[in-house]
């Protein structure tokens, strides 16, 4: 007899599992061919091995950058919104999971009621009048929908996948935030250097203009040459306000990322610092690594899983729904008689409902979910292909910008040497002051370009780290403790 008690639930579970409707989710596969290696990784002499982007911002060896990213992770509003969406998704999963268990509610009432003397009940008894009566009741109501076709289970599966979507969205927001903070910080450092050098260039032009004006007064040059030099000076002075405007824009952008005001950012970055740079040799792994690393790809894959589950949830509506319900309690007209066995009241029994005619509404809903699933699959494939392209573009940009930086580094070094030689010639009386100032201005312009090209290399390196998926692992156990678990 005991054996039957244990065997029956096993067969029941097997039957229920076999009745689950809808497609079973499988990991999607890319229709396009996945290359064995990145095309530009060989030219860049990338480090072989798995993708390594852990704490990539520390590799720039810039404590200010590390501090800014830490501030952004704590205060950025977009990231906090992503955290809120994740917690909402977890709560939604909890709501969906609760549909599998019985629903039990307590009830109680205390009423005094007066019936009508003219009611149909007393119509045949003219001498009888209704009297006020008390009605006291306490008890429990219970209901349970049997998930025979797996519709509830599919909804839970979809909610679980949507929780994954929210988690990957948070991770993608975190990766994007770090990259944007680093990119903005690099721009600020480049612009600060540009501002300083532009100011120095304008001062040099002022000295040149003073020499030209002196030459004009001495009758050495013509009026037209003087006005040409003045126009050149005025044109070059406009570069400084342009740099100032760009710098304020970057300060404001960083302030938004940090969740603070622009004054605070300007104060933090008031002291000029070199453009942050790091080694461009990165362990980029192989293209297939991107499928498991990039949060945006993982997000679209989870969205596909959720959409697939919803097909089964809608298909379950084609079949009848069975429920068990019951109640137990006590009812009496006097409180002294309420909690007595002869005051008990109960009911129990099954119920069934079946939507047998609905104008193909359910089948149309199933078709809608199938098309949404197909669209989700296409979105996943598009995201994967875009990710491949972003990595290749970032690698190419890093290679080419590195070449440009090397050329400008050589050019700046040559111009610096030329400037020193011209100063010696001036001291020897071989050249005039104007030649020295022109050489100085050329050197300053080359240094401005070198700062910009150095910044471009760092920007492309940040883009590569982001394209490779960034660093999102263990974010809950490290500094991003705002992602808390829900009961």
C-alpha angles and dihedrals in degrees: 000000000000090000091059091051091059099036097053096063090048092055090043092054091047090051093049092048091050090054095058108124131207134054121309111239118245129182109267121244125213115247092206120077114264110221120233093230141008111272096224097038092085093052089049092048091229119193111264119237140059123337109281115192099136111147089344093171090066089064091072087067092222115134091193091058091049090050093049093051090049090052092048092051090055101040110024110122096207089056091048089052089053089051090051091050090051092052090048090052090050090051090049090053089052091052092050093047091053090065090075095063129066118270113231123183133178122228138189138168142178117193139163112203138183120206124213119263088213096053121124089250093065098031093102093047106064094171095051120088128193116251129207112262136187124235119197122175139167130173151107133280121201134184134174129183112211111228095217096153099036096247093133091044090053091051089052090049090051092048090050091051091048089053086056089051090054092047093051090045088056091049091048090050089051093050092046093047094053091048093048093049091050093046093049092046091052090050091051093051091048092049093047090055090044091051092051094046092044090054089051090048091052090050089052091049089051090056091048091050090051089054091048092050090050090050090051092051088052090051094243096123134032129254091248092058090049093052090047091055091046091052090050090051093049091048093051093048088064089067092072097059088047091055090046091054092049091048093052090049091054091047089052093046091051091047090057091049091051094044092237141099127283093243090063092051093049089050093051093049098037092111111077117238135180121269107274113246137176139184110286091214104107132170098241098172119201130312094256089062088070091067091066099031108048111085092207091057091047089048094055090045091055090047088054090051091051093049092049091054091051090062089063092044090057093043090057088065089069090071134062120274120226124201137179119213136174145158137202130185149116129272130184143146093233127050091225090061096044103092097045128116093237089055092061122123126186144164135185136172148121128266134197134199128183127182096215100162122035107136092261090299093139094046090049089052089052091050089050092053091047091054091046088052091052089050090050090053091051090049090053092050092047091050091051093050091047089051091053090050093048092054093049092047091048091049092049093046091049092051096047096041088051090056091049091049091052091051093050091045089055092044092050091048091051092048090049091053090046090051092053091049092049090051089054090049089051091053088050090051094243096120137028129248091254091063091052092050092049090051090049091050091050090050092050092050091051090051090052090052091046091054090050093048092046088052090049091056091050091046091052090048090053089049090052092052090050093046090052090058102269123234113303103139120117091006092143094055096043130051096319097077092147089089096084128175121251123221 
